[in-house]
Structures are given as C-alpha cells and as structure tokens.
Amino acid sequence: MSAEKLVEVRNLNVTFKAEEGPVYAVSDVSFDLAAGETLALLGESGCGKSVTMKSLMRLHPAHKTRIEGQVKIDGVDLLAMRPAALSALRGKTVSMVFQEPMLAFDPVFTIGDQIAESVRRHEGCSYAEGRKRALEMLERVRIPSAAKRLDAYPHEMSGGMRQRAMIALALACKPKILLADEPTTALDATVQIQVLLLLKELQRELGMSMIFVTHDVGVAIEVADRTAVMYAGRIIEEGPVDQVLSQPWHPYTQGLLAATVHPGMNRSEALPAIPGSPPQLTRQIQECAFAPRCRYRSDACLEPMPAAYQADNRAVRCIHALTAEAV
Amino acid sequence: MSALLRVQDLKKYFPVGKDLLGRPTQVVQAVDGVSFSVEKGRTLGIVGESGCGKSTTARLLMHLIEPDEGRISIRGKEFGRIGGRHPVAELRRQMQMVFQDSYASLNPRLTIEDSIAFGPQIHGVSEREARQQARDLLDKVGLNPNIFIRRYPHELSGGQRQRVNIARALAIKPEIVILDEAVSALDKSVQAQVLNLLADLKKEFGLTYLFISHDLNVVQYISDDVMVMYLGQVVESGPVEQLYQNPSHPYTRALLSSVPSQTPHQRKQHKVLEGDPPNPIAPPSGCRFHPRCELARPICAARQPDNVRVSGAHQAACFALPDSSGYSEYIQLQEVCA
C-alpha cells in the first residue's frame, strides 16, 4: 500500500465535554487510507467508530469536543482548517452517507433541489446545470423513473430509494473520499445487498476511496479491502479484511467472530459469548480496555498498553496476540 | 403430537386515510390469512422484511391489536374477545412477549423488582411471593438480585435490560414466549449471551418460543421450524434444515442469498432482487411477489397460489413448484401454442 495516501490520521483523540465529566470517545487512533481503497471500521456500539468518522469532516460541535492529533485529508491539515475552507471541503473532497437518510435530508426541499444546491455550491454552476447533474446522479444510482423522482420529497420515497438518493447527493460533486456511516443498517436484507453492490460499483467508476463504518462482520467482508477493528475508542487490530476476519489476532476480534451467529453453526452447542460488556469511557483507559473480558488476561495487561505489534501488513494491540494466535 | 398453539386464517386490515364522511379510503393488508401451529417445546422462527406483517402477527396473537378475523387456540381452547371464546387475560397468562426496544418496554419509574413483580400480582399472586419470585428470576437470567433489584431501567445496559424483560415475561409462568426482534438491537457479543440464556431458559421451563427476526443467521441457529412472510402472507414454512437447505419459494431463495457472506472469498457478485418490497396498501394481485420474481408468468398475476407440499412438513406457496396446478400446465400450453 505505497499508493498515494488520501487520509492520514495520527494519534487522534476525541473527548466530549459532558456535564458529568469528559467522555474519552476516541483514543490514540491512527490509520491511513490509500486512493481507491475501502477501509471498514468495525466495532460494536460505543466503540468510537462513528466518532472517528465524523472527526474526518469535523462534524462534532466545536464547543463540546476536544480533538487532538493530526488528520490530513488529501495532504491538507484538517484540524487547522478555517470554517470557509472546511465548508468547501465537505461534500467536495469528502462526502458522507448516513444511516438514516430521512434525518439527513431536509424534509421541505425536493431531492432534486438538494442535490442541485450541493453542485451549485461547490462548482458554481447554474441551477439548470445542477438539476441536470442531479438527474444524472439519480439515474446512476438506479432510481427508477429518475426524472419524476427529482421533484419528490424525501418522505415520498421508500427506505431503499432514500438511501440511493442520499448516495446520489453524496457523490454529486465526485468526492475523492466517501465516508459511509452504517449506510445499510436500516435497510432490509434484499435491499442492503443491492446498495452494497451499488456502492462498490460506483467506487470503481469514480475511483474514490471509502471508509465504511459497520457493526456487521458480513457487511465489512462484502465491501472492504482493509478493516480496522475498534474497541473502547481504540483500533485494536488492523489489516487486510480477508486476513483479519479469517485469522484474527486480537482476542476481542476472535471473540466477536465466534459470537456472531453464522450459517453452519452447531445448533445444539451454546454460542461462545464474550462475558461482560464494554467499559464506560468516562475514564482515560491506559491499559488494555478488553482485559476484564479477556481469557488471556495477565497482570501485564493492566500496564499501559504498548505500541501496536506489526507484521505482514497487519497490526494488533495485544501483548498476547502472538500466543493467542497459536491457541 | 398435537399443536400447543394453533392459529388459523389470521387477518388484520388497517384503514388508512379518511374521506369526507370519515370512511377509510384505503386499507393496509398487514396480515392476510396467516395460519400456522407450534408444537410444545419447539421454536418457530418468523422471518421477513419490514412491513411483511411479522410483528403485527405477534401483536395480534397477544391481542395487543384486535384481529379482524381468525382463530387463536392454545391446547384446543380458543381465545379472544368474541362471545364464546376464553378471555384474553387467560391467554396472556399462557403467552408473553419480549419486544425489541428494551428501554421502551420498561416503566422508567418502576424499579426492576416492581416491574417483574407487577404481572404476577395482577394475576393474583401475593406481593411477598411475587417479590421473592422476582429475585429468583433475576438470578435465573444472570443478574445478581442483590445488585439489580432496586435499580431503575436507565441504570442498566441494553443487554441487562433485555434480561429484565425476559425475566418479566417469565414471571407469570407462561408456556409460550413471543420474542419480537428481542436480540436485534444488541451488540453481537451481548446478543450471543442472550441467545444462550434463551436456550437455557427454554430447557429449564419447558418453554415454546415464537422467534421473530430479520436476521436469517440467528433464526437458523435458534429455530426448529421457520415461516417466511412476504407482504402479510406466509410464502414458505417448514423445518429449519429443510427450508434453509432447499428454499423453494423464489422469495425465500432471494432472501437467503442476500445475507452478507461470512467468508471473504465468497463475496456477493450479483444482486438477487431488484427494487424494494412493494407498498402493502395496494399489494400486487395474485402472488404478491410476482412483480419482483424472475419466474413470474401471467398466471402469477391472475391467481393466488395455494400452499404446496415440498416434502414432509415443508410447504411453499408458488405456482412454479413442480406439482402445483396451473403454472406447469400453462407453460406447456404456451409451448404448444408457440
């Protein structure tokens, strides 16, 4: 992966100021994204995957959030950007698709107008040209009778159609990076696979990079080249998706995969569940956050976590990873 | 063995919109002629996409929504609000339900103990006994009663709350428990814990489950029998191994092959179905799946297919099945004409 790095994140920390005290949502997260590559951020609720993603567009309210570290998008330092530059970046260089398109669209404007506005804002073209692009995009995401749908309001479309329209909006200005935050989680199975395949196809056509947030191992397998598994605000394992998800190194990744029900399981046997639940992030956890639930736990796990162990294009943050791998 | 729960021709049409005189202008055919039966100690999985009527079916069974038509009987005793049927209160003593949203289904102002002990007291158990039972049940669902009994729902995690909901459902000693997407909102590591718990409780109390879910992998793992619904109707049903190995309705086949792969070397290359499930307000004529079906022929739009036996208890409603009437004859006719 020596290709051009579109996204470079180094030691990202995101802390929210809450009334009850700080919440350390993301700690010491580093990763790269190459051109044309798809990275899946995989993890359970509260692990910091969406927070990481939103930080890449600085969507968190500034007065309640402290972001530290370094984020470079297409070579530009994101954290130093002024509001005007930031707003030029959003939707143009980096674009986002959310889980619930009904909440992401403005309910009082038609789909066509919302796409056209984005195109006009970023490319300075006329309204008519914006509409033309909107139509082109709706056809591209294969919305049936697209010309008619231009004048539809978000509530007039089904969930799958809305998510397609959301993708059309996000891609209208041909961004270099698409951030997709659980875009198919709210969709039915038969529609989910349609949208996943559509995203992959559009990615090939437009040559963009994607970061895909998901809690679903199957979805990560379907779309990603590489995956980063997150737990309690940290990336605990990273690498090519086929390797990480077929031979996981970290005990949490192993546990997660074993606990996920998949076809061909022995129905008479109990599921190998991970005991306990993820920790609260109201304290800055220096040691391994998974240790209380981990079957390989030893006293050394309670020491501050060492740097990631790296080999074969993979990285893992666990002192037992190598022995665990052998087990 | 005779069926513990038998449901015949269950129907519910919801009116939508009103004209000047307050008459409904359209109806949603949410559940349209659903019949099935469950034997004691078995788990029936009900799968389908949103809007297929699986949750409405559950609510109709519990009489949380009044059915328009249909019979619900447990051990041959028929329940309902119509004269001559046994009262709904008795039905609910034998059948309880766990919902998807663990927070919304608990009263935020009641402690865990009060929530669990509430049901039995309504059904005539003394307060002391109900409270003792609540402690025992908490222990059974894996929550230490000394720690949790005085807590409020907001102090618990999602997985813990769902355990409380399960304990509450079991408090009045039902025979049948309906689990309506009960593990769908939980993270995978917690979901596995709750699925194990459900399996243990089933064994211990001899329960019968109706397991409603959109997660086909989980349904395969937990169910003995499976029923696939599409737009308010049952399209296929049968023992889980047979149905998953030999899905016979084109919709079941599409649904099963839409599940994301669990192995990186078997990524999906082709989508199996186009478009979204249609609107249940105006469902397609004939077989409701025909507009999305690759096997559709004119007869599919003209008539509703009957249930056809695939093998044993495995049934599907599709004209394209070999020994079904109409379809194959129609195809032959076409060939002759051509």
Interface residues (C-beta under 8 A of the other chain):
Chain A: E44 S45 P144 S158 G159 G160 M161 D188 A189 T190 V191 Q192 I193 Q194 L196 L197 H215 D216 V217 G218 V219 I221 E222 V241 D242 L245 S246 G255 L256 A259 T260 V261 H262 P263 M265 R267 A270 L271 P272 A273 I274 P275 S277 P278
Chain B: E49 S50 S157 G159 Q160 D187 K188 S189 V190 Q191 A192 Q193 L195 N196 A199 H214 D215 L216 N217 V218 Q220 Y221 I222 Y244 A254 L255 S258 V259 P260 S261 Q262 T263 P264 H265 R267 K268 H270 K271 V272 L273 E274 G275 D276 P277 N279
